[in-house]
Structures are given as C-alpha cells and as structure tokens.
Amino acid sequence: MHFVKEGKGTLTIEGHTFHIHKNQCFIVPAGEVSLYAADKKDPWKYSWIGFLGIESSRKT
C-alpha cells in the first residue's frame, strides 16, 4: 500500500493507467505486473507498507 504525501504520478496495472496525486493511496497486489512513476514536473513523495502472511495473497 502506497500513500502519496506530495506531488503526483501514474500507476499502470492490468492495462489501465491511473493518475495518482497527493492524499491518495494505491495498492499493488503481490504477483501483479505494474509500473508506477513520479510526474517529471511535480514528483511525488510517498510512504509504503507491505503485508506478508499466510492469507495475504488470498482473493475472496
């Protein structure tokens, strides 16, 4: 899970591109191919946390 504290950028996952900005968060599920990048003019600063556990990859 990533939380954007400043700036903006893009996230591309499963063929969809999302424009992410300050005060938004996004999740990159384990095993998913993704690309995320900071904006060149207003780069983001973000914090992230990862989760790991027996049930963490389970989809319900």
C-alpha positions, -999 to +999 in steps of 0.1 A: +000+000+000+014+034-010+002+068+003+011+099-017+021+127+007+031+153-020+032+156-058+017+132-084+024+103-107+009+074-126+001+038-119-004+013-147-018-021-138-037-047-159-036-023-189-052+006-170-034+038-162-044+058-131-033+094-123-025+095-086-020+127-066-014+140-031-036+124-003-044+093-024-033+058-018-028+028-041-022-009-038-001-031-059-012-067-053+015-093-049+022-111-082+007-084-104+028-067-131+026-030-126+045+002-134+044+033-114+063+066-119+065+101-105+055+131-125+085+148-140+073+184-131+057+176-097+073+143-085+056+125-056+068+117-022+051+086-007+052+062+021+045+025+017+039-006+038+039-042+027+019-071+042+031-107+043+012-136+057-004-170+050-036-154+039-022-121+025-025-132-012-059-148-009-086-133-031-121-136-017 
